[in-house]
Amino acid sequence: MTVLVLGAGLIGGLTAQLLAQRGDPVVMADVRAGAAPQGVQRVTCDVTDQAALKALMQAHGVRDVVHTAAWLSTAIRQDPLKGIGVNIMGTANVLECARTLGLRRVVLASSTTVTYTGFAAHGPQPIEEDLPLHVISERPASIYAACKLAGEHLAHLYHDLYGVDAVSLRYAAVLGDLGNITSVPGRLLQTLVQAGQSGQVVQLDDPFLVWGGREEFVDARDCARANVCALDAPHPQQRVYHIADGQWHRLGDFVAAVRRLYPALQVTWPDQLTTGFAGFPHQRPAPSDHRQAQRELGFVCAHGLPDSIAHWASLAPAQTHIRP
Ligand SMILES: NC(=O)c1ccc[n+]([C@@H]2O[C@H](COP(=O)([O-])OP(=O)(O)OC[C@H]3O[C@@H](n4cnc5c(N)ncnc54)[C@H](O)[C@@H]3O)[C@@H](O)[C@H]2O)c1
């Protein structure tokens, strides 16, 4: 029975590759045409088109779905209505297909940004998935996070009301391939790698690319492995899991990890940073608690920040391109 990977971007592509390597029949669908890893069939499908999505699943005998198709935070801010359509209705369409076709399991890509507004009221203990959030005063700080939280709620409700086996994975800030950037962490790494390659001094003055305190990152290869673990987990109970390694890093640590590869790298950033990552007003008080992912999914990150930066920087094209 086939696994459908929705979204052929950074994490979707790596997930489809892992599944194909272990011999699973895999179809990968994206609204854009493009390449596919070896052993993976790529098709064009828009997740907002419920009828097309259902027909695709029926045609390929799909049993499991890993849903990574989305508009990321920068894109959704520029065109909120279209982004909300993809991120909320796309997810609702996947869950509805799971209900009506009786799929075995759905894995949804969520984000640790859903917890950011709880930071101010949180102590130094690891940030639990079941974080108390006041629905008004601690509401999501971005349309992106609101969509991710809505997706998690819908997944829980499709499980409670209809028995749909859906699991949400909250990835930390993801580091991956620098050839086709859509994410804030990708843009940060790309900016530093380009400065390292060119020898030019870089001034980090974009408030989205800097943070006060410490922030956590995860390698896209670990996200892909977490998706596969979530498909395989025998009894996921909590249904929402942090995908992170328990480490958190200052901006200076991040820059130092890039400087190990480019010793002449020169970077400046503001002395006083009062905001957190990606322009959020709250600074992280602790790393995310990732122990439940280990207990219930059997997943542990394999790549720490320096390893991740070294890997993706080594594959970076000399001239990378920022996709708007
Ligand atoms: N990259 C990060 O830092 C990060 C962090 C936390 C969570 N996430 C989540 O992980 C998932 C994967 O992220 P990524 O980094 O691989 O992003 P990506 O931008 O590389 O991939 C997303 C893919 O979705 C596709 N897509 C967009 N609209 C679509 C539609 N209507 N129908 C079908 N496909 C469509 C895009 O074409 C793209 O290929 C997303 O849900 C994202 O929100 C990412």
The ligand as a Gaussian input file, in Angstrom:
#p B3LYP/6-31G(d) Opt

LIG

0 1
 N       11.300000      24.869000       7.199000
 C       11.029000      25.167000       8.464000
 O       11.797000      25.892000       9.145000
 C        9.810000      24.582000       9.133000
 C        9.704000      24.653000      10.528000
 C        8.580000      24.106000      11.157000
 C        7.598000      23.523000      10.392000
 N        7.713000      23.473000       9.022000
 C        6.622000      22.853000       8.249000
 O        7.145000      21.711000       7.585000
 C        6.476000      21.514000       6.344000
 C        7.481000      21.372000       5.220000
 O        8.313000      22.541000       5.216000
 P        9.486000      22.691000       4.148000
 O       10.604000      23.380000       4.842000
 O        9.717000      21.379000       3.449000
 O        8.801000      23.727000       3.145000
 P        8.971000      23.861000       1.561000
 O        8.526000      25.239000       1.230000
 O       10.336000      23.445000       1.133000
 O        7.934000      22.795000       0.995000
 C        6.542000      23.021000       0.991000
 C        6.005000      22.499000      -0.349000
 O        4.581000      22.645000      -0.342000
 C        4.218000      22.903000      -1.684000
 N        2.883000      23.481000      -1.764000
 C        2.516000      24.756000      -1.477000
 N        1.212000      24.924000      -1.724000
 C        0.738000      23.723000      -2.168000
 C       -0.548000      23.276000      -2.600000
 N       -1.606000      24.097000      -2.635000
 N       -0.682000      21.989000      -2.964000
 C        0.393000      21.153000      -2.964000
 N        1.639000      21.530000      -2.593000
 C        1.794000      22.810000      -2.204000
 C        5.288000      23.865000      -2.180000
 O        5.313000      23.926000      -3.592000
 C        6.541000      23.275000      -1.552000
 O        7.197000      22.398000      -2.451000
 C        5.517000      22.699000       6.188000
 O        4.238000      22.302000       6.603000
 C        6.088000      23.731000       7.141000
 O        5.095000      24.619000       7.589000
 C        8.815000      23.962000       8.387000

